[in-house]
């Protein structure tokens, strides 16, 4: 199977260094949950899970409603260089609506172990999600996923390679192609390093002002000790391969999908995302273009309305389960 010509051209041109929010991560495991924006008053439990390859401990947060439990679980998958603690405001809305929320830090991110923003294989992210699904006994019928940027790519590959893991998926500006360009020399050096020394680090060229218009969020991000501003050569080319695979295997994606994209987003490639949407097998696909929105859609002005729209969309798709729970 081969990609359409338009996808091959865009894949050749794109910069897949999804370095939208990157800096060095401390290897010290911190149990004090107060560093998470807005999250402390919501956290029900936090745990660490040893990855199947034994290379990292995953830090995973669980938030649960104290009332109005709808019996449904929502997994949040963050973007590159950030962490699950940045989604406290989104989690707050979901928990109040009755959802149990699982928000882990991907390996090499936030409080999870591993070499910061590095991969030996993209499959490691997917195997780590397998571990989370097993740990929390997440069932297909009662589980939905919200994923942002590179986390969106992780969710797409998870859905394409693991059937019957989720009932609905909301993607926020998923990384199915990147707009930021890498200079030819830097890319060549990176390719060499990915072979001879894959942990060689490269700093982001994504501008902070392209992330969100929310000054408070930018100020908080600047002070966040868990934010990263570099990725490894190995990570870069593993992500590149994953984007290619996501397009090649688009027909394997059949999950109900809510696709959110800011029309002013300068981080991800809109055209490549549209190409992917045209090829997927899902018969339930809602595409929402957000006027004037930058990359972090749920941090943009009006995020409360956007969050409510996401949760209402999930409720509609999982309505039968919700009604069964209420009837019981």
C-alpha positions in Angstrom: 0.0 0.0 0.0 1.3 3.5 -0.9 0.5 7.0 0.2 -1.3 9.4 -2.1 1.1 11.7 -3.9 -0.1 14.7 -2.0 0.7 13.0 1.3 4.1 11.8 0.1 5.0 15.4 -0.8 3.8 16.8 2.5 5.5 14.1 4.5 8.8 14.9 2.7 8.5 18.6 3.6 7.2 18.5 7.1 9.2 19.0 10.3 8.4 16.2 12.7 10.3 17.6 15.6 7.2 18.0 17.7 9.1 20.2 20.1 6.2 22.4 20.9 6.8 22.6 24.7 10.2 21.1 25.5 13.0 21.4 28.3 15.0 19.1 30.5 13.0 16.9 32.9 14.3 16.2 36.4 14.8 12.5 37.0 13.7 12.8 40.6 10.3 11.4 41.3 8.3 14.1 43.2 5.3 12.9 45.2 4.2 16.4 46.1 1.2 16.9 43.8 1.0 20.7 44.4 3.0 21.4 41.2 0.0 20.4 39.0 -2.0 23.4 37.8 -5.5 23.2 39.5 -5.1 19.5 39.9 -4.5 19.0 43.6 -8.0 19.5 44.7 -9.2 16.9 42.2 -6.6 14.2 42.4 -8.1 11.0 43.9 -5.0 9.0 43.6 -1.6 9.0 41.9 0.5 5.9 41.2 3.6 4.8 39.4 3.7 1.9 37.0 6.8 0.1 35.9 6.9 -0.1 32.1 7.0 -3.6 30.4 10.6 -3.0 29.2 11.7 -2.0 32.7 13.1 1.3 31.5 10.8 3.8 33.2 8.2 4.3 35.9 5.1 6.0 34.6 3.4 8.6 36.8 -0.3 8.3 36.4 -3.0 10.5 38.0 -6.6 9.3 38.6 -9.4 11.8 39.2 -12.8 10.5 40.3 -16.2 12.2 41.0 -17.5 12.2 44.5 -21.0 12.2 43.2 -22.8 11.9 39.9 -20.5 9.1 38.8 -21.6 8.2 35.2 -19.6 5.0 35.2 -17.4 6.2 32.3 -13.6 6.7 32.1 -11.8 9.4 30.1 -8.1 9.0 29.3 -6.2 12.2 28.7 -3.0 12.0 26.5 -0.9 15.1 26.6 1.4 16.5 23.9 5.2 16.5 23.5 7.3 18.1 26.2 4.3 18.8 28.6 2.5 16.6 31.1 -0.9 15.5 32.3 -0.9 18.0 35.2 -1.5 20.8 32.7 -5.0 19.6 32.1 -6.4 20.3 35.5 -9.0 22.8 34.3 -10.3 20.4 31.6 -10.3 17.5 34.2 -12.3 19.6 36.6 -15.1 20.0 34.1 -15.0 16.3 33.2 -15.1 15.1 36.8 -18.0 17.5 37.6 -19.8 15.9 34.7 -19.4 12.5 36.3 -16.3 11.1 34.5 -13.4 9.3 36.1 -10.3 10.7 34.4 -6.9 9.0 33.9 -4.1 11.5 33.1 -0.6 10.0 33.0 2.7 11.4 31.9 4.2 9.7 28.9 7.6 8.2 29.4 10.3 10.8 29.3 7.8 13.5 30.2 6.7 15.2 33.4 7.1 13.0 36.4 7.6 9.8 34.5 11.0 8.2 34.2 13.0 7.5 31.1 15.3 9.7 29.0 13.6 13.0 28.5 11.6 13.1 25.2 13.4 10.1 23.8 12.2 6.9 22.2 13.9 3.7 21.0 10.6 2.9 19.3 7.2 4.6 19.0 5.7 1.3 20.1 6.9 2.1 23.6 4.2 4.7 24.0 1.6 2.3 22.8 2.8 -0.5 25.2 2.7 2.0 28.0 -0.9 2.7 27.2 -1.6 -1.0 27.3 -0.2 -1.0 30.8 -2.5 1.9 31.9 -5.5 0.1 30.3 -4.7 -3.1 32.2 -3.9 -1.3 35.5 -7.2 0.6 35.6 -9.2 -2.2 34.0 -10.5 0.1 31.2 -13.2 -1.4 29.1 -13.9 -0.5 25.5 -17.6 0.2 26.1 -17.0 2.7 28.9 -13.7 4.4 27.9 -13.2 7.5 25.8 -9.9 9.3 25.0 -9.0 13.0 24.7 -5.6 13.6 23.2 -3.6 16.7 22.2 -0.9 17.2 19.5 1.7 14.5 19.7 -0.6 12.7 22.2 -3.1 12.7 19.3 -0.7 10.8 17.2 -0.2 8.4 20.0 -4.0 7.9 20.3 -4.4 7.4 16.6 -1.7 4.8 16.4 -3.2 3.1 19.5 -6.6 3.0 17.9 -5.1 1.7 14.6 -3.1 -1.1 16.2 -5.4 -2.0 19.1 -9.0 -2.6 18.2 -11.8 -2.3 20.8 -9.9 -0.2 23.3 -12.1 3.0 23.2 -15.6 3.9 22.2 -14.8 7.5 21.2 -11.8 9.8 20.6 -11.5 13.6 20.6 -8.4 14.9 19.0 -7.1 18.4 19.7 -4.7 19.6 17.0 -3.2 16.1 16.4 0.3 15.7 15.0 -0.4 14.2 11.6 2.1 16.6 10.0 4.0 19.6 11.3 4.4 23.1 9.9 7.6 24.0 11.5 10.6 23.5 9.2 14.0 22.0 10.1 17.0 23.2 8.2 18.5 20.7 5.8 21.8 20.6 7.6 20.2 20.2 11.0 18.0 17.4 9.7 21.0 15.6 8.1 23.0 15.9 11.4 19.9 14.6 13.3 19.6 11.6 11.0 23.2 10.7 11.6 22.8 11.2 15.3 19.7 9.0 15.4 21.9 6.1 14.2 25.2 6.7 16.1 24.0 8.6 19.2 20.1 8.7 19.3 20.0 10.5 22.6 21.6 13.7 21.1 19.3 16.6 21.9 18.0 19.4 19.7 16.1 22.4 20.9 12.7 23.4 19.7 12.1 26.0 17.0 8.4 26.4 17.8 7.6 29.9 19.1 5.9 30.1 22.4 3.6 32.7 21.0 2.3 30.1 18.6 1.0 27.9 21.4 -1.8 29.9 22.9 -3.1 33.5 23.2 -3.7 33.0 26.9 -1.1 35.0 28.8 -1.8 33.4 32.1 -1.2 29.9 30.6 2.1 31.1 29.0 3.3 32.6 32.3 2.4 29.4 34.1 4.2 27.3 31.5 7.3 29.4 31.8 7.5 28.6 35.5 6.6 24.9 35.1 9.6 22.8 36.1 8.2 19.8 34.2 8.1 21.5 30.8 10.8 20.4 28.3 12.3 22.4 25.4 14.3 19.8 23.5 13.9 16.4 21.9 16.4 13.7 21.0 17.3 12.7 17.4 15.9 9.2 18.1 12.6 10.6 19.2 12.3 12.8 16.1 12.7 10.0 13.6 10.5 7.6 15.6 7.7 10.2 15.5 8.3 10.7 11.8 7.8 7.0 11.2 4.7 7.0 13.3 3.2 9.9 11.3 3.9 8.0 8.1 2.3 4.9 9.5 -0.8 6.8 10.7 -1.3 7.9 7.1 -0.5 4.5 5.5 -2.9 2.8 7.9 -5.7 5.4 7.9 -8.2 2.8 6.8 -7.6 1.0 10.1 -9.0 3.9 12.0 -12.8 3.3 12.6 -13.4 4.9 16.0 -16.0 7.7 16.4 -14.0 10.9 16.1 -14.3 14.5 17.2 -11.5 16.4 15.3 -10.7 19.9 16.7 -8.3 22.2 14.8 -7.5 25.9 15.3 -7.5 27.8 12.1 -4.6 30.0 13.3 -2.5 27.0 14.4 1.1 27.4 13.3 2.4 24.2 14.8 0.7 21.3 13.0 0.0 20.9 9.3 -3.8 21.3 8.6 -3.6 20.0 5.0 -2.0 16.7 6.1 -4.6 16.3 8.8 -7.3 16.8 6.1 -5.7 14.2 3.9 -5.8 11.7 6.8 -9.5 12.5 7.5 -10.4 11.7 3.9 -8.8 8.3 4.2 -10.1 7.0 7.6 -12.8 4.3 7.9 -14.7 6.0 10.7 -18.3 6.6 9.7 -18.9 8.9 12.7 -16.5 11.9 12.2 -17.2 15.4 13.4 -14.7 18.1 12.3 -14.6 21.4 14.1 -12.5 24.3 13.0 -12.0 26.8 15.7 -11.8 30.5 14.5 -8.6 32.3 15.6 -7.5 29.5 17.8 -3.8 28.6 18.1 -2.4 25.2 19.0 -3.6 24.5 22.6 -7.3 24.6 21.9 -8.4 24.0 25.5 -6.2 26.8 26.7 -7.6 29.4 24.3 -10.2 32.0 25.1 -13.5 30.3 25.4 -12.0 27.0 26.5 -14.9 26.4 28.9 -17.4 26.3 26.0 -15.0 24.1 24.0 -14.6 21.7 26.9 -18.4 21.5 27.3 -18.8 20.8 23.6 -16.3 17.9 23.9 -18.0 16.4 26.9 -21.4 16.7 25.2 -20.1 15.0 22.1 -18.7 12.2 24.3 -22.1 11.9 26.1 -23.9 11.5 22.8 -21.7 8.7 21.7 -21.8 6.9 25.0 -25.4 7.7 25.8 -26.6 4.1 26.1 -24.0 3.4 28.8 -25.0 6.6 30.7 -28.7 5.8 30.6 -28.1 2.2 31.7 -26.1 3.4 34.7 -28.8 6.0 35.6 -31.6 3.4 35.3 -29.7 1.0 37.6 
